[in-house]
Amino acid sequence: MSTEPSIQPDPLRSTRKVRVGAIDVFSLRETELVRIVEQSWRLKKGGWIVTANVDIVRAATRDVRLAALVAEADVVVADGMPVVWAGRLAGERLPERVTGASLVFSLTEAAAREGRSIYLLGGEPGVPEAAGRALTERFGGLVVAGTHSPPFGFEESADGVAAIAREVAMAKPDLVLVGLGFPKQEHTIQQLRVMLPDSWFIGCGAGIPMAAGEFTRAPTAMQRMGAEWLHRLALEPKRLARRYLLEDAPFALRLLAGAARHRISAKPGD
């Protein structure tokens, strides 16, 4: 009998992708993505997840450099109902919204189940530590390899980013939750993954303070209606009003209109 290791097919290669704005979004359910990450850990393979909300799609559509940055990720999921709707309007299937806030819990639960460790990078001082405590209480056996709240402006110097990268790399985590906001978190992951090729990384935005109990998510009904942004706006009006109302909302309408036009004008069989 042959002792050669069997070649495992890469499930991401066969996953259908949907073009939304300037990025390709993977047609995946959250449970499917978690299963892929678990399988990759067993094969000693790492990866990078971008959770693309309207703000990220807007930024990538306006700046080719940001579009290229997102394209470097191994997986891009739809973190926003307008992104899901745009794919469906264009005639493609995006099964559900997969948020960074939700993946913080589902991937951490998988890490605990698989005996893997996590690292929390981002949030105000004390917040990643609080998130780590909350997650270990929720998921028995979870190992928190480290936490860090980077100083303001760390990304403005190569030395600042390198110092953080070294600290994370020394902890050797299997899963790194990076909550620094787009594109800062993606630029940071871009450097970290070179040092930790067997680890998984996810840019989770406000997922770390949410895990720490700093914020609450909208009721499930609001999430399904695509109205969670209203809940976030009510929680942080000063920080989010301009972005949500003057930038993201008009772009989302143009995105949906463009997807509808694409479907109407598409030839049969396209």
Backbone as JSON, one array per atom type, in Angstrom:
{
  "sequence": "MSTEPSIQPDPLRSTRKVRVGAIDVFSLRETELVRIVEQSWRLKKGGWIVTANVDIVRAATRDVRLAALVAEADVVVADGMPVVWAGRLAGERLPERVTGASLVFSLTEAAAREGRSIYLLGGEPGVPEAAGRALTERFGGLVVAGTHSPPFGFEESADGVAAIAREVAMAKPDLVLVGLGFPKQEHTIQQLRVMLPDSWFIGCGAGIPMAAGEFTRAPTAMQRMGAEWLHRLALEPKRLARRYLLEDAPFALRLLAGAARHRISAKPGD",
  "N": [[0.85, -1.19, 0.0], [0.52, 2.22, -0.81], [2.46, 4.79, 0.72], [2.37, 7.42, 0.25], [1.28, 10.73, 0.94], [-2.14, 11.64, 0.71], [-3.47, 13.86, -1.72], [-5.05, 16.74, -0.85], [-7.96, 18.31, -1.96], [-8.33, 21.78, -2.69], [-10.78, 23.56, -1.22], [-11.44, 26.21, -1.65], [-10.71, 26.83, -4.21], [-12.69, 25.87, -5.87], [-14.84, 27.33, -5.14], [-17.53, 29.41, -5.92], [-17.32, 32.74, -7.17], [-18.44, 36.11, -6.84], [-18.74, 39.09, -8.59], [-18.61, 42.18, -7.13], [-18.85, 45.51, -7.27], [-15.56, 46.48, -7.28], [-14.45, 44.15, -6.39], [-14.04, 40.58, -5.81], [-16.34, 38.49, -4.4], [-16.71, 35.73, -2.28], [-18.92, 33.01, -2.6], [-20.1, 31.87, 0.03], [-21.28, 30.23, 2.96], [-21.29, 30.99, 6.48], [-20.8, 28.77, 8.12], [-19.59, 27.05, 6.3], [-17.21, 28.4, 5.74], [-15.95, 28.36, 8.24], [-15.54, 25.62, 8.48], [-13.7, 25.23, 6.41], [-11.5, 26.65, 7.38], [-10.88, 25.11, 9.64], [-10.14, 22.69, 8.41], [-7.89, 23.57, 7.03], [-6.13, 24.24, 9.11], [-5.52, 21.69, 10.03], [-4.05, 20.77, 7.92], [-1.87, 22.31, 8.11], [-1.94, 24.81, 6.89], [-2.28, 28.25, 6.25], [-4.25, 31.33, 6.06], [-6.13, 34.2, 4.83], [-8.75, 36.3, 5.64], [-11.01, 38.61, 4.34], [-13.56, 40.69, 5.36], [-15.95, 41.99, 3.63], [-17.63, 44.86, 3.78], [-20.0, 47.47, 2.86], [-18.51, 49.82, 3.02], [-15.86, 48.97, 2.61], [-16.07, 47.87, 0.02], [-16.74, 50.2, -1.36], [-14.41, 51.79, -0.94], [-12.47, 50.18, -2.21], [-13.43, 50.19, -4.79], [-13.03, 52.76, -5.57], [-10.29, 53.1, -5.4], [-7.65, 51.68, -6.93], [-5.44, 50.54, -5.76], [-6.29, 49.72, -3.24], [-8.17, 47.88, -4.03], [-6.48, 45.96, -5.12], [-5.16, 45.21, -2.81], [-7.23, 43.96, -1.31], [-7.67, 41.86, -3.05], [-5.52, 40.22, -2.55], [-6.18, 38.65, -0.43], [-7.16, 35.4, 0.79], [-9.79, 34.67, 1.09], [-12.81, 36.39, 0.54], [-15.58, 37.67, 2.03], [-19.12, 38.52, 2.19], [-19.82, 41.08, 4.11], [-22.29, 42.61, 4.82], [-25.54, 43.48, 3.99], [-26.27, 45.02, 1.63], [-24.16, 44.3, -0.05], [-24.62, 41.59, -0.41], [-27.17, 41.76, -1.62], [-26.5, 43.15, -3.98], [-24.98, 41.26, -5.36], [-26.96, 39.31, -5.78], [-28.86, 40.74, -7.27], [-27.43, 41.06, -9.58], [-27.65, 38.61, -10.58], [-26.27, 36.52, -9.49], [-25.37, 34.1, -6.97], [-25.24, 34.77, -3.65], [-25.18, 33.34, -0.65], [-25.58, 34.22, 2.05], [-25.13, 36.82, 4.52], [-21.94, 37.31, 5.93], [-20.44, 38.19, 8.68], [-17.73, 40.07, 10.17], [-17.96, 40.46, 12.91], [-19.51, 38.29, 13.71], [-17.89, 36.15, 12.88], [-15.74, 36.38, 14.6], [-16.63, 35.05, 16.87], [-17.48, 32.48, 15.89], [-15.16, 31.46, 14.64], [-13.38, 31.56, 16.75], [-14.6, 29.77, 18.49], [-14.24, 27.47, 16.96], [-11.45, 27.34, 17.06], [-11.05, 26.79, 19.78], [-12.26, 24.29, 19.89], [-10.58, 22.84, 18.24], [-8.22, 22.89, 19.57], [-6.59, 25.09, 19.19], [-4.79, 28.26, 19.19], [-5.44, 31.79, 19.8], [-4.95, 35.23, 18.83], [-5.45, 38.56, 19.78], [-5.61, 41.57, 18.21], [-5.89, 44.9, 18.4], [-8.2, 47.62, 19.15], [-9.05, 49.78, 21.94], [-6.77, 50.49, 24.72], [-6.78, 47.82, 26.98], [-9.11, 46.71, 25.97], [-8.72, 44.5, 24.06], [-7.76, 42.63, 25.9], [-9.95, 42.34, 27.62], [-11.75, 41.27, 25.79], [-10.47, 38.86, 25.25], [-10.7, 37.58, 27.73], [-13.5, 37.35, 27.9], [-14.03, 35.65, 25.76], [-12.62, 33.32, 26.44], [-14.06, 32.55, 28.66], [-16.44, 31.95, 27.49], [-15.85, 29.94, 25.63], [-14.73, 27.02, 26.48], [-11.44, 25.85, 27.17], [-10.16, 27.38, 25.29], [-7.22, 28.9, 24.06], [-5.55, 31.84, 24.59], [-3.13, 33.35, 22.96], [-2.01, 35.84, 23.01], [-2.44, 39.43, 23.37], [-2.92, 42.75, 22.09], [-2.93, 46.28, 22.04], [-2.4, 48.46, 19.69], [-0.39, 51.46, 19.53], [-1.62, 54.75, 18.7], [-1.17, 55.7, 15.34], [0.82, 53.88, 14.74], [1.15, 52.59, 12.33], [2.31, 54.36, 10.62], [5.02, 54.26, 10.43], [7.66, 52.14, 9.33], [9.08, 50.79, 11.27], [7.29, 50.77, 13.41], [5.2, 49.09, 12.57], [6.7, 46.77, 12.11], [7.59, 46.13, 14.68], [5.23, 45.39, 15.99], [4.51, 43.23, 14.38], [6.59, 41.46, 14.95], [6.09, 40.93, 17.63], [3.57, 39.63, 17.55], [4.26, 37.44, 15.95], [6.05, 36.08, 17.6], [4.35, 34.98, 19.46], [3.11, 32.96, 18.11], [0.38, 32.34, 17.18], [-2.58, 30.53, 16.1], [-4.8, 31.67, 15.02], [-5.44, 34.97, 14.15], [-7.03, 37.77, 15.19], [-7.75, 40.78, 13.85], [-8.47, 43.93, 14.56], [-8.51, 46.77, 13.42], [-9.65, 48.48, 11.66], [-10.42, 49.24, 8.23], [-8.19, 50.53, 5.74], [-6.16, 49.77, 7.41], [-5.99, 47.45, 9.03], [-5.83, 45.45, 7.09], [-3.44, 46.08, 5.74], [-1.69, 45.58, 7.81], [-2.1, 42.84, 8.26], [-1.16, 41.92, 5.83], [1.61, 42.08, 6.16], [2.02, 40.52, 8.44], [1.26, 37.91, 7.73], [3.33, 36.9, 6.22], [5.22, 36.26, 8.09], [3.9, 34.39, 9.58], [2.96, 31.92, 8.11], [1.35, 29.66, 8.48], [-0.84, 30.42, 9.9], [-4.18, 31.71, 10.4], [-5.79, 34.72, 9.43], [-7.96, 37.42, 10.17], [-9.57, 40.37, 9.28], [-11.4, 42.14, 11.41], [-12.66, 44.51, 12.1], [-14.79, 46.22, 14.2], [-15.11, 44.0, 15.73], [-13.59, 43.06, 17.92], [-13.95, 44.94, 20.17], [-16.71, 44.47, 20.34], [-16.8, 41.79, 21.12], [-15.73, 42.13, 23.6], [-17.78, 43.31, 24.91], [-18.2, 45.98, 24.61], [-19.83, 47.01, 22.65], [-23.09, 46.27, 21.41], [-24.72, 43.99, 19.2], [-27.15, 44.55, 16.59], [-30.68, 43.69, 16.88], [-31.71, 40.45, 15.7], [-33.68, 40.56, 13.67], [-33.3, 43.12, 12.57], [-30.75, 42.79, 11.53], [-31.22, 40.91, 9.48], [-32.8, 42.39, 7.8], [-31.03, 44.13, 6.77], [-30.5, 46.4, 8.2], [-28.71, 46.85, 10.21], [-26.8, 48.79, 10.28], [-28.12, 51.08, 11.08], [-28.48, 50.63, 13.77], [-25.8, 50.62, 14.64], [-25.17, 53.24, 13.96], [-26.76, 54.66, 15.74], [-25.45, 54.02, 18.08], [-22.9, 55.12, 17.76], [-22.98, 57.94, 16.74], [-21.46, 60.33, 16.16], [-19.0, 59.4, 15.16], [-19.74, 57.76, 13.02], [-21.72, 58.94, 11.39], [-21.12, 60.62, 9.1], [-19.74, 58.79, 7.44], [-21.62, 56.68, 7.09], [-24.02, 57.96, 6.19], [-23.38, 59.97, 4.27], [-21.47, 58.86, 2.63], [-21.4, 55.9, 2.43], [-24.17, 55.12, 2.11], [-25.17, 56.5, -0.31], [-23.38, 55.31, -2.13], [-24.06, 52.6, -1.87], [-26.63, 52.59, -3.0], [-26.02, 53.27, -5.65], [-24.47, 51.05, -6.26], [-26.34, 48.94, -6.12], [-28.13, 49.75, -8.12], [-26.46, 49.62, -10.35], [-25.91, 46.88, -10.4], [-28.44, 45.88, -10.98], [-28.85, 47.0, -13.53], [-26.85, 45.67, -14.9], [-27.81, 43.05, -14.89], [-30.16, 43.29, -16.37], [-29.18, 44.07, -18.85], [-27.56, 41.98, -19.55], [-26.75, 39.35, -21.75], [-28.65, 36.43, -22.67], [-27.44, 33.47, -21.2], [-25.02, 34.55, -20.52]],
  "CA": [[0.0, 0.0, 0.0], [1.32, 3.44, -0.94], [2.55, 5.64, 1.91], [2.34, 8.81, -0.19], [0.12, 11.43, 1.5], [-3.15, 11.96, -0.28], [-3.56, 15.27, -2.05], [-6.35, 17.26, -0.44], [-8.42, 19.38, -2.84], [-8.51, 23.08, -2.07], [-12.2, 23.9, -1.41], [-11.59, 27.6, -2.09], [-10.52, 26.91, -5.66], [-13.94, 25.55, -6.55], [-15.92, 28.19, -4.64], [-17.97, 30.43, -6.88], [-17.09, 34.13, -6.77], [-19.38, 37.08, -7.39], [-18.13, 40.42, -8.72], [-19.39, 43.27, -6.54], [-17.97, 46.67, -7.38], [-14.23, 46.14, -7.81], [-13.9, 42.99, -5.7], [-14.69, 39.28, -5.98], [-16.85, 37.99, -3.13], [-16.9, 34.29, -2.31], [-20.27, 32.55, -2.28], [-19.9, 30.94, 1.14], [-21.97, 30.41, 4.23], [-20.34, 31.09, 7.59], [-20.43, 27.42, 8.56], [-18.67, 26.5, 5.3], [-15.92, 29.05, 5.92], [-15.36, 27.82, 9.48], [-15.07, 24.27, 8.18], [-12.5, 25.36, 5.59], [-10.4, 27.06, 8.27], [-10.52, 23.95, 10.45], [-9.41, 21.76, 7.54], [-6.6, 24.17, 6.71], [-5.27, 24.08, 10.28], [-5.04, 20.3, 10.09], [-3.08, 20.61, 6.84], [-0.81, 23.3, 8.36], [-2.07, 25.87, 5.89], [-2.91, 29.45, 6.77], [-5.06, 32.09, 5.1], [-6.49, 35.58, 5.17], [-10.16, 36.57, 5.35], [-11.49, 39.99, 4.32], [-15.02, 40.78, 5.51], [-16.2, 43.16, 2.8], [-18.87, 45.59, 3.92], [-20.17, 48.5, 1.83], [-17.41, 50.77, 3.12], [-14.69, 48.37, 1.97], [-16.33, 47.8, -1.41], [-16.66, 51.58, -1.86], [-13.02, 52.21, -0.96], [-11.76, 49.41, -3.21], [-13.92, 50.58, -6.11], [-12.47, 54.09, -5.87], [-8.82, 53.09, -5.35], [-7.18, 50.39, -7.46], [-4.47, 49.96, -4.82], [-7.05, 49.02, -2.2], [-8.76, 46.7, -4.69], [-5.4, 44.98, -5.22], [-4.92, 44.73, -1.45], [-8.29, 43.0, -1.0], [-7.5, 40.69, -3.93], [-4.47, 39.36, -2.01], [-6.75, 37.76, 0.59], [-7.56, 34.07, 0.32], [-11.25, 34.62, 1.11], [-13.52, 37.65, 0.74], [-16.99, 37.37, 2.26], [-20.02, 39.67, 2.15], [-20.19, 41.59, 5.42], [-23.2, 43.72, 4.56], [-26.64, 43.05, 3.13], [-26.2, 45.59, 0.28], [-23.21, 43.51, -0.85], [-25.36, 40.37, -0.77], [-28.22, 42.14, -2.57], [-25.89, 43.51, -5.27], [-24.66, 40.01, -6.04], [-28.2, 38.65, -6.21], [-29.45, 41.54, -8.35], [-26.65, 40.82, -10.8], [-27.97, 37.26, -11.05], [-25.36, 35.55, -8.89], [-25.85, 33.6, -5.69], [-24.53, 34.94, -2.39], [-26.16, 32.69, 0.23], [-25.89, 34.93, 3.28], [-24.16, 37.78, 5.03], [-20.96, 36.71, 6.84], [-19.85, 39.38, 9.29], [-16.55, 39.94, 11.01], [-18.4, 40.36, 14.31], [-19.96, 36.91, 13.93], [-16.76, 35.24, 12.7], [-14.93, 36.42, 15.82], [-17.13, 34.0, 17.77], [-17.51, 31.15, 15.28], [-13.79, 30.99, 14.43], [-12.79, 31.33, 18.08], [-15.17, 28.5, 18.96], [-13.55, 26.41, 16.22], [-10.09, 27.27, 17.6], [-11.14, 26.08, 21.06], [-12.61, 22.9, 19.59], [-9.45, 22.21, 17.58], [-7.02, 23.03, 20.38], [-5.76, 26.15, 18.58], [-4.67, 29.49, 19.96], [-5.82, 33.01, 19.1], [-4.3, 36.5, 19.23], [-6.35, 39.69, 19.53], [-4.83, 42.77, 17.89], [-6.76, 46.03, 18.09], [-9.06, 48.11, 20.2], [-8.45, 50.67, 22.93], [-6.06, 49.76, 25.78], [-7.61, 47.03, 27.87], [-10.23, 46.08, 25.27], [-8.43, 43.13, 23.61], [-7.65, 41.76, 27.07], [-11.32, 42.05, 28.05], [-12.32, 40.36, 24.79], [-9.86, 37.55, 25.46], [-11.33, 36.97, 28.92], [-14.89, 36.98, 27.58], [-14.03, 34.51, 24.84], [-12.2, 32.1, 27.16], [-15.18, 32.16, 29.52], [-17.51, 31.41, 26.63], [-15.41, 28.72, 24.93], [-13.8, 26.31, 27.36], [-10.24, 25.29, 26.55], [-9.55, 28.32, 24.35], [-5.92, 29.43, 24.43], [-5.27, 33.18, 24.08], [-1.66, 33.43, 22.88], [-1.58, 37.2, 23.28], [-3.31, 40.55, 23.03], [-2.17, 44.0, 21.96], [-3.61, 47.48, 21.57], [-1.32, 49.25, 19.09], [-0.49, 52.91, 19.75], [-2.12, 55.53, 17.57], [-0.17, 56.07, 14.35], [1.9, 52.89, 14.61], [1.29, 52.17, 10.92], [2.96, 55.41, 9.84], [6.44, 53.97, 10.3], [7.98, 50.72, 9.1], [9.51, 50.23, 12.54], [6.12, 50.55, 14.24], [4.53, 47.88, 12.08], [7.61, 45.64, 12.3], [7.61, 45.78, 16.1], [4.0, 44.65, 16.28], [4.59, 41.96, 13.66], [7.5, 40.57, 15.7], [5.41, 40.52, 18.87], [2.55, 38.64, 17.21], [4.93, 36.25, 15.44], [6.65, 35.35, 18.73], [3.29, 34.26, 20.16], [2.77, 31.83, 17.24], [-1.04, 31.97, 17.25], [-3.18, 29.86, 14.93], [-5.81, 32.59, 14.49], [-5.18, 36.34, 14.57], [-8.16, 38.67, 14.99], [-7.16, 42.1, 13.7], [-9.55, 44.92, 14.55], [-7.89, 48.1, 13.3], [-10.33, 49.26, 10.63], [-9.91, 49.13, 6.86], [-7.36, 49.39, 5.31], [-5.02, 49.58, 8.33], [-5.89, 46.06, 9.45], [-5.4, 44.65, 5.94], [-2.01, 46.33, 5.53], [-0.99, 44.9, 8.9], [-2.17, 41.41, 7.96], [-0.28, 41.68, 4.67], [2.97, 41.85, 6.66], [2.02, 39.45, 9.43], [1.1, 36.56, 7.17], [4.63, 36.46, 5.74], [5.93, 35.72, 9.25], [3.11, 33.29, 10.13], [2.24, 31.35, 6.95], [0.43, 28.59, 8.86], [-1.91, 31.0, 10.7], [-5.29, 32.37, 9.72], [-5.97, 36.12, 9.82], [-9.22, 38.03, 9.76], [-9.81, 41.77, 9.63], [-12.75, 42.05, 12.0], [-13.21, 45.82, 12.41], [-15.21, 46.43, 15.58], [-15.41, 42.7, 16.33], [-12.93, 42.88, 19.21], [-14.73, 45.6, 21.23], [-18.01, 43.8, 20.49], [-16.57, 40.59, 21.93], [-15.45, 42.59, 24.96], [-18.99, 43.85, 25.48], [-18.24, 47.43, 24.44], [-20.96, 47.28, 21.78], [-24.01, 45.15, 21.18], [-25.2, 43.89, 17.83], [-28.57, 44.84, 16.4], [-31.55, 42.51, 16.93], [-31.6, 39.58, 14.51], [-34.58, 41.03, 12.61], [-32.65, 44.25, 11.91], [-29.64, 42.25, 10.75], [-31.75, 40.26, 8.28], [-33.35, 43.43, 6.94], [-29.96, 44.99, 6.3], [-30.62, 47.67, 8.92], [-27.83, 46.89, 11.38], [-26.05, 50.04, 10.25], [-28.88, 52.05, 11.86], [-28.17, 50.33, 15.16], [-24.44, 51.12, 14.88], [-25.22, 54.69, 13.88], [-27.33, 55.15, 17.0], [-24.46, 53.83, 19.13], [-21.74, 55.99, 17.53], [-23.39, 58.9, 15.71], [-20.4, 61.27, 15.78], [-17.97, 58.73, 14.37], [-20.23, 57.03, 11.85], [-22.75, 59.64, 10.62], [-20.64, 61.02, 7.79], [-19.42, 57.62, 6.64], [-22.81, 55.91, 6.74], [-25.06, 58.72, 5.51], [-22.9, 60.76, 3.13], [-20.56, 58.1, 1.77], [-21.8, 54.51, 2.16], [-25.55, 54.98, 1.63], [-25.26, 56.81, -1.74], [-22.64, 54.31, -2.91], [-24.84, 51.36, -1.88], [-27.71, 52.75, -3.97], [-25.42, 53.16, -6.99], [-24.04, 49.67, -6.44], [-27.52, 48.13, -6.41], [-28.64, 50.15, -9.43], [-25.54, 49.08, -11.35], [-26.11, 45.43, -10.48], [-29.71, 45.67, -11.68], [-28.63, 47.3, -14.95], [-26.03, 44.59, -15.46], [-28.64, 41.87, -15.11], [-31.1, 43.59, -17.45], [-28.47, 44.17, -20.13], [-26.81, 40.75, -19.83], [-27.32, 38.48, -22.78], [-28.96, 35.08, -22.17], [-26.29, 32.58, -21.22], [-23.81, 35.21, -20.01]],
  "C": [[0.88, 1.24, 0.0], [1.28, 4.25, 0.35], [2.55, 7.11, 1.54], [1.11, 9.51, 0.41], [-0.86, 11.79, 0.4], [-3.22, 13.46, -0.5], [-4.97, 15.76, -1.74], [-6.77, 18.38, -1.4], [-8.62, 20.67, -2.06], [-9.95, 23.52, -2.29], [-12.4, 25.33, -1.91], [-11.45, 27.74, -3.6], [-11.84, 26.72, -6.41], [-15.11, 26.42, -6.08], [-16.26, 29.27, -5.65], [-17.74, 31.83, -6.31], [-18.04, 35.05, -7.51], [-18.7, 38.44, -7.43], [-19.08, 41.47, -8.16], [-18.5, 44.51, -6.51], [-16.66, 46.24, -7.99], [-13.64, 44.9, -7.15], [-14.69, 41.73, -6.01], [-15.06, 38.73, -4.61], [-17.15, 36.51, -3.26], [-18.33, 33.94, -1.89], [-20.17, 31.44, -1.24], [-20.84, 31.26, 2.29], [-20.92, 30.43, 5.34], [-19.88, 29.71, 8.05], [-19.44, 26.78, 7.59], [-17.28, 27.09, 5.48], [-15.22, 28.52, 7.17], [-14.8, 26.43, 9.23], [-13.79, 24.29, 7.34], [-11.29, 25.74, 6.44], [-9.94, 25.88, 9.12], [-9.71, 22.94, 9.63], [-8.01, 22.27, 7.23], [-5.63, 24.05, 7.89], [-4.69, 22.66, 10.32], [-3.98, 20.02, 9.03], [-1.91, 21.58, 6.98], [-0.75, 24.36, 7.27], [-2.8, 27.06, 6.51], [-3.74, 30.15, 5.71], [-5.45, 33.44, 5.67], [-7.92, 35.83, 4.71], [-10.41, 38.07, 5.4], [-13.01, 39.95, 4.42], [-15.45, 42.09, 4.85], [-17.59, 43.75, 3.04], [-18.96, 46.66, 2.84], [-19.0, 49.47, 1.83], [-16.16, 50.24, 2.43], [-14.88, 48.28, 0.47], [-16.21, 49.19, -2.04], [-15.21, 52.03, -1.98], [-12.24, 51.49, -2.06], [-12.18, 49.79, -4.62], [-13.34, 51.93, -6.53], [-10.95, 54.09, -5.98], [-8.32, 51.72, -5.79], [-6.16, 49.74, -6.54], [-5.17, 49.2, -3.7], [-7.73, 47.78, -2.78], [-7.71, 45.59, -4.79], [-5.08, 44.39, -3.85], [-5.95, 43.68, -1.06], [-8.11, 41.71, -1.8], [-6.4, 39.75, -3.43], [-5.01, 38.36, -0.99], [-7.14, 36.42, -0.04], [-9.07, 33.94, 0.23], [-11.79, 36.03, 1.32], [-15.0, 37.3, 0.89], [-17.81, 38.65, 2.35], [-20.45, 40.06, 3.56], [-21.06, 42.83, 5.22], [-24.29, 43.26, 3.61], [-26.64, 43.73, 1.76], [-25.23, 44.85, -0.63], [-23.88, 42.23, -1.31], [-26.41, 40.68, -1.83], [-27.64, 42.47, -3.95], [-25.53, 42.26, -6.06], [-25.91, 39.31, -6.58], [-28.87, 39.41, -7.34], [-28.74, 41.31, -9.67], [-26.88, 39.4, -11.33], [-27.07, 36.19, -10.5], [-25.84, 35.21, -7.48], [-24.86, 33.89, -4.57], [-25.48, 34.45, -1.31], [-26.53, 33.47, 1.47], [-24.81, 35.95, 3.59], [-23.25, 37.07, 6.03], [-20.16, 37.86, 7.44], [-18.59, 39.07, 10.09], [-16.91, 39.75, 12.46], [-18.84, 38.94, 14.64], [-18.8, 35.92, 13.84], [-15.81, 35.26, 13.89], [-15.34, 35.28, 16.75], [-17.05, 32.61, 17.13], [-16.1, 30.6, 15.03], [-13.08, 30.72, 15.75], [-13.31, 30.03, 18.68], [-14.49, 27.32, 18.27], [-12.13, 26.23, 16.74], [-10.08, 26.51, 18.93], [-11.39, 24.59, 20.83], [-11.4, 22.13, 19.03], [-8.16, 22.29, 18.39], [-6.04, 24.05, 19.83], [-5.76, 27.4, 19.44], [-5.05, 30.7, 19.12], [-5.01, 34.19, 19.63], [-5.26, 37.62, 18.86], [-5.53, 40.96, 19.38], [-5.79, 43.89, 17.52], [-7.67, 46.4, 19.24], [-8.31, 49.04, 21.13], [-7.72, 49.86, 24.0], [-7.03, 49.07, 26.74], [-8.73, 46.27, 27.17], [-9.88, 44.69, 24.74], [-8.27, 42.15, 24.76], [-9.04, 41.37, 27.57], [-12.0, 41.09, 27.09], [-11.77, 38.95, 24.97], [-10.47, 36.83, 26.64], [-12.75, 36.5, 28.62], [-14.95, 35.75, 26.69], [-13.6, 33.22, 25.53], [-13.28, 31.62, 28.11], [-16.28, 31.49, 28.7], [-17.13, 30.08, 26.01], [-14.32, 28.04, 25.77], [-12.63, 25.71, 26.6], [-9.56, 26.21, 25.57], [-8.23, 28.85, 24.91], [-5.75, 30.81, 23.78], [-3.75, 33.36, 24.12], [-1.15, 34.83, 23.18], [-2.62, 38.22, 22.88], [-2.45, 41.8, 22.89], [-3.08, 45.1, 21.44], [-2.56, 48.41, 21.0], [-1.49, 50.74, 19.37], [-0.99, 53.63, 18.5], [-0.97, 55.91, 16.64], [0.95, 55.07, 14.16], [2.19, 52.55, 13.16], [2.02, 53.19, 10.07], [4.47, 55.2, 9.69], [6.66, 52.47, 10.12], [8.39, 50.06, 10.41], [8.32, 49.9, 13.44], [5.39, 49.28, 13.84], [5.39, 46.64, 12.34], [7.64, 45.18, 13.75], [6.38, 44.96, 16.49], [4.03, 43.28, 15.61], [5.48, 40.97, 14.41], [6.82, 40.05, 16.96], [4.37, 39.44, 18.6], [3.22, 37.33, 16.77], [5.53, 35.41, 16.57], [5.61, 34.53, 19.49], [2.84, 33.02, 19.39], [1.3, 31.4, 17.34], [-1.51, 31.26, 15.98], [-4.21, 30.75, 14.25], [-5.53, 33.98, 15.04], [-6.38, 37.2, 14.19], [-7.61, 40.09, 14.98], [-8.28, 43.13, 13.54], [-9.0, 46.33, 14.56], [-8.6, 49.0, 12.31], [-9.64, 49.13, 9.29], [-9.35, 50.49, 6.43], [-6.2, 49.08, 6.25], [-4.87, 48.11, 8.71], [-5.42, 45.16, 8.32], [-3.93, 44.85, 5.62], [-1.18, 45.6, 6.59], [-0.97, 43.39, 8.65], [-1.24, 41.05, 6.82], [1.15, 41.39, 5.12], [3.04, 40.67, 7.62], [2.02, 38.06, 8.79], [2.41, 36.01, 6.59], [5.4, 35.76, 6.87], [5.21, 34.51, 9.85], [2.3, 32.62, 9.02], [1.24, 30.26, 7.3], [-0.77, 29.11, 9.65], [-3.0, 31.58, 9.81], [-5.47, 33.77, 10.3], [-7.34, 36.6, 9.34], [-9.25, 39.48, 10.22], [-11.24, 41.88, 10.11], [-13.3, 43.39, 12.45], [-13.51, 45.99, 13.89], [-15.5, 45.12, 16.31], [-14.78, 42.49, 17.69], [-13.66, 43.63, 20.33], [-16.12, 45.0, 21.41], [-17.87, 42.55, 21.35], [-16.31, 40.95, 23.38], [-16.68, 43.16, 25.65], [-19.11, 45.35, 25.39], [-19.44, 47.86, 23.59], [-21.86, 46.05, 21.74], [-24.43, 45.15, 19.71], [-26.69, 44.2, 17.78], [-29.38, 43.56, 16.58], [-31.48, 41.75, 15.61], [-32.48, 40.08, 13.36], [-33.96, 42.2, 11.85], [-31.49, 43.78, 11.04], [-30.14, 41.67, 9.43], [-32.31, 41.27, 7.29], [-32.28, 44.33, 6.34], [-29.94, 46.34, 6.98], [-29.71, 47.74, 10.14], [-27.03, 48.18, 11.44], [-26.78, 51.14, 11.04], [-28.61, 51.88, 13.36], [-26.78, 50.87, 15.51], [-24.4, 52.64, 14.86], [-25.76, 55.3, 15.17], [-26.33, 55.04, 18.15], [-23.3, 54.82, 19.01], [-22.05, 57.05, 16.47], [-22.27, 59.84, 15.25], [-19.36, 60.63, 14.87], [-18.49, 58.19, 13.05], [-21.19, 57.8, 10.94], [-22.27, 59.99, 9.22], [-20.42, 59.81, 6.89], [-20.68, 56.9, 6.16], [-23.77, 56.69, 5.84], [-24.59, 59.43, 4.25], [-22.04, 59.96, 2.16], [-21.12, 56.71, 1.41], [-23.2, 54.39, 1.57], [-25.69, 55.35, 0.15], [-24.53, 55.78, -2.61], [-23.43, 53.01, -3.0], [-25.97, 51.44, -2.9], [-27.17, 52.64, -5.4], [-24.98, 51.73, -7.28], [-25.21, 48.78, -6.82], [-28.1, 48.46, -7.78], [-27.77, 49.58, -10.54], [-25.7, 47.58, -11.52], [-27.39, 45.1, -11.24], [-29.56, 45.93, -13.17], [-27.84, 46.2, -15.63], [-26.88, 43.38, -15.78], [-29.59, 42.1, -16.28], [-30.42, 43.55, -18.81], [-27.72, 42.91, -20.52], [-27.53, 39.92, -20.88], [-27.64, 37.12, -22.17], [-27.74, 34.18, -22.31], [-25.01, 33.19, -20.73], [-23.56, 34.83, -18.56]]
}
